[in-house]
Amino acid sequence: MSRTPVRPYLILKDEDGAFRLTVRETRYNGQGYPLVTSTLQEESFKSATAARNHAKEHFGAETGQFAIK
């Protein structure tokens, strides 16, 4: 695994065409190795923009903190 920090918000398109938001938290162990905890949110969205806006409103996300798959 890379030591490059992951972006804290991941937007995925599921098999039904809906977009899902995953919130990721990175912390580091004693040797500086990143440990990432991912939490898939229950809501689904019609677009990536709607998911991004939800993250900004509810989690305080900022531009540049999103990864899309």
Secondary structure, DSSP 8 states (H G I E B T S, - for coil): --SS---SEEEEE-TTS-EEEEEEEEEE-TTS-EEEEEEEEEEEESSHHHHHHHHHHHH---TT-EEE-
